[in-house]
């Protein structure tokens, strides 16, 4: 399997998890259950799950009043896009 295919699979998986944990954390917040830490949410965002987290934030209306998420997630999307372009163009 080529590296590009493996990386694409990784991105699909990490973004799916990111979307899911945003929904899970929102449900736990409503039920007053044990929450997922913001550090964990940010870990998923930074390691490639920025798009999934963004769509999860919008879909579940979760973390929409936290400016670090409202501005930070789109900023990470831009960073990931720029890094992807750089790697693609310099290979």
Protein Blocks (a to p, Z undefined) as FASTA:
>chain_A
ZZklmmmmmmmmmmmmmmmmmmmmmmmmmnopacddfklmmmmmmnopmmmmmmmmmmno
poklbmklmmmmmmmmmmmmmmmmmmmmmZZ
